[in-house]
Amino acid sequence: MAVCARLCGVGQSRRCRRRQRHNQQDQASDSDMDEEEEERIVGQKQGDVGGGGGGGGPESGVATAGPGDACEYGSGHVNRGGFPDRTSTGPPHPQSLAELPPELLVEIVSLLPGTALPNVALVCKKFRQILNTETIWRRRCMEEFGMKDDLRKMEVGGVSSRDLYVKRVNPRVKSGRFMKLLPDYEHMDYRDVYTHLLHPYRHILGLWQPDIGPYGGLLNVVVDGLFIIGWMYLPPHDPRVEDPMRRRPLFRIHLLESNKATVECMYGHKGPHKGDIQTVKKDEFSTKCNQTDYHRMPGGRQEEFRTWLEEEWGRTLEEIFHEHMQELILMKFIYTSQYDNCLTYRRIYLPPAMPSDLLPPGLFKGTYGSHGLEIVMLSFIGTYARATKLTGDPNVPAGQPTLDVDLRRPVVLPDLEQQRNIEELSRLVMGVHEEVQREDQQQAMDTSAAARGAAEGATGGASVAEGVEEDHVTCSDSCQPGPSTTTTSTTTTSTSPPEAQPFVLPLGVMARNEVYPRTCRKCFYGTGLIAGHGFTSPERTPGLFVLFDEDRFGFIWLELKSFSLYSRLMDHLAHSHAPNMERFEAMLMNMQSWTS
């Protein structure tokens, strides 16, 4: 704003003044443009005027200028192309932004962020007219919000999307009836879409975790054509962890013909209906349904439960023979159905990637026994990897760190015959686990001794420090660490397994998915979080982290004698990256308090 004002010579009146001429007559002609000239500059509905200032026609929406306009830009003489004649007596170059040809102004202004454009409009009447050019707003919609389709073809996109937004919800809806549900987009332009839809709701784009008690979830809010849609991401049906994610629309926002954004709830099986969105605070918003009768089904709760069970688990209750699993499923339906009219969401970020990461961080689907498939977020902090639950269960709720992996402690697997022996694998992992416990105890003793030494003063502190050093030497002589626990990079490299090492699950270890990779790259010592119902008596139990490739890893829970396989979520998730590592780590810490 300040730069534009300085270049244009804007004074207190905020009117755009051209550079003073050498005579009073030229100065008197320096006035605001008339309506006919404004239409030539904007050039939305007129053809190519004059000899070729910028090549923009009615289809491109780029403003054009003819030879008659050139006297407004400084020299008073024009060449055949409609630009100031450099051989004339006028100034050789434009002296302000206002003296540039309109097509260049359109190009310059279109590079500015949309939030700066209202201030540009305050500079002068000419700039305000330039901002009526569709090219500027189309570029803002595309670059800031990823809108790729042409606005004049959006209606076609809306028709083709009926299977996604309406027919999948209610197959009995006919095409003609669906068309009546949509507004007429023929008279909309990119400025309306940006001003009344995309910009006001920009703060809800990205990834969110719904507050559904221990179950959590994953919501992705995206721009889809002329809609802003909130998609609930659901894992594939158990145990098909390699299948793509399932999506269910929870709400959508679109413009009416009056340029007013309308929020619609998509929950239930009767099509879109009235809803509302409220911003609670920064990085938090809530949705509310104003017509909850659309969520009810004619057959009552039994029909709703059967439909939910088929969508959530892909089977009927009779096909689930495990009684404990039936209880968990029924409990989840009763609990989650209480949130069908109002939900609160908190923002989550994808973990930033670092060159030192063992594999690209991101979101993964994992098998969790009778709880089915759940979504976890894999991130790296220093020499540790952590998998945090985005969806959870009554035992370990969403937001809790389900896996912690110590990348300083690789585990070299034995040959295949010994791998099949659960006792041999337990011996290897428990040996590392005991070393970790001894080191933690020694570190606690050193810390306690140092604190006592500081309290006793310089003299006493010296004696205590000598005693601690003697104890440490004695412990180092009697408790030598194994080769897998050395912290030097040379030793860790020498004990690392080859890129493709044969892998087989030990006998007696249960796996929900019998199809798992038969080779692995590396294995590390780690711990998994287990707890009783209601997250009672949580504890970390030792296990083995197995890296198969960049998109798959596994974890053997030794105490539970079970195996979890994790597969990467491949969906493109826009507006989801953390601005920096500090924001991501703060979000990760807060997640535990959200659902604990």
Steps between C-alpha positions, in 0.01 A plus 500: 500500500778737591696407186196551275428834665855622456520400135161648416551823692199444727432780745264538792202491264606144390444599133744384239685805358712475191833671464458872441520611137714788369194716436174580674287349222646155551461535875133595463438188291626282781164375628333178590408267218152510360283189492578420137875498567455282808325236296788505251754447779313214667412347164278223636216515253659677203716368221851592409518881479773654289836377390611238757590633843490159677319240289216451749154446359159429651591137557818568694355774715824700474464875467605649165590848384484667159705783352255757628589406856869562468480875561385418850833331573740791463646580159212640298630308191445134418657256263313246292487251790311740724793568735677834570738599222854501637612746235251764611573789733319340796665302777663178373346278767181503713559692818240313716303178511193685379676582172558135415275334242201330663603149395828545691313630803278193491808276491663685790190509719428132437829416672383651828328287767125534511513655846693799358259576216245700706777746591599526135142598416528796741791656309296653219205451272714351225635229729150431623388446141800279425393270785183419308709288264419129534859399422618635835246312708527180300873493572439559870245215513740264326822586685360545851228235501585257223190565289591350161178486299364784293219679679278493194528120496442456872135419447601199296725394786211538741279274292765233471549518876142403584610138545747622759288749689140386465438176319737303717303628798158443344495290179137591436586866425454568127727718291232762444429535869868529572540790257237693691708468814790690343509878448550653156872566459476669160507850650776437757856613456830420668485812712170387654637152565817636660331774701190316627613135517872424494639790702239499783544124556873476434568436870323161496695351207737217594508207743296482820434252779139477618440489873321163522630378833754217470418430133622825345512508121645679200320780313640658183341828384574577134391720212317279250373697201255759630468317832698494821450145626587340831593136437517253787778252423422142599750211499433210262308203630694277737744341426565642150761752611642542147165626361448876447321714755124540488345849504164623623383863462394661829424854379535724198496875436401666172370831367141590432403729215494786751875447563424370847687192620277217617607220738337161453526191718564180301457252784229240468332342199253763381729741319636844593313714754550813705805530719727755662873555564641705786859591575557424868857635518822486304556153351161382619149505352169321544221380273132478583210334321173695498287213367593186691185323376694448175727265695223264608397193302148350466602177670622676813823435685525138386507599134744781578728254681491246215579771245780644714646152558511424129665835422743491794598132498376365167309213660198415711502436872423131435821471299707618797535193720728644767276606790746753638527662157120523477493686832766746384312569175169557675670728754653710221167541320322614815777744588560655158129536414474760778713737288291499182359850559800696633875446479812695597823471298860587589768562239775248443810530283695251295848444647782692329753285313872513577790354295603282795161327533501122470205519257266779391267592790125512447172319566465121511218246539573227756340179627400494868348159565133500589494882484542482122708743294613832645685805364834606647743785430867405471746777592868529591651695787876470524598133521146384577202412283148533637163379373210701645140386472259717301222245549486299818303253710377465861834352608746747344315813383579728208781746563717256697846387376437139406863422396838640606805375310863554607695535175829476693426136578481283189425131538667248269261216422622139510445254214146399397488190718580699813265780395212251520585440865320759716735426793806588292349828383392585855853432625646749251250776567487453878880517514484851348207588725696411815795710381271797450362459851851482649607814315188683614565400860865607476400833349250555778768425761745741334240773489408447865863500608573818305205669666620399845850624418372839399304528823789406727734767369835504331687276746233244546416517134852404400498188717161396373611549140808281565277233648265513209792472258633193686156339493469571131841341427405192703170467315675545165737214583224259606217603266642521148234592239431261213589575140147618416511781758816682396436860412788549256396524139774255391374218719137564411584480130696177539212328684231618257335221302516491119244687291288188442506252788263200514226544758239267644268533798568277799264209553222588742493871408152601382468719191173649374644511150669179396648667189805694617839569336751215520806726500591798716764771495567570867370416847514709817410465863182683597213511744125491447234653723243260650229569757182363649150608401453873554876559466565355845846388614683608183849358454760471228586147396811404298474392140671494162459771235543352150560729201389333176522795258417871485126431504471206742623408844392262776520453875516173693334534842694239700281503810179479297653260246345695215619681189380835360558586134497867393453632145541861386198718427557609138239778471617850409433724801518869414521784760628246756871567550630650821652849463801387706619221728415696816132527403488129419659395830260725694205347313630150576523576872151650507346196328554287810295741712220520239393137535650379827 
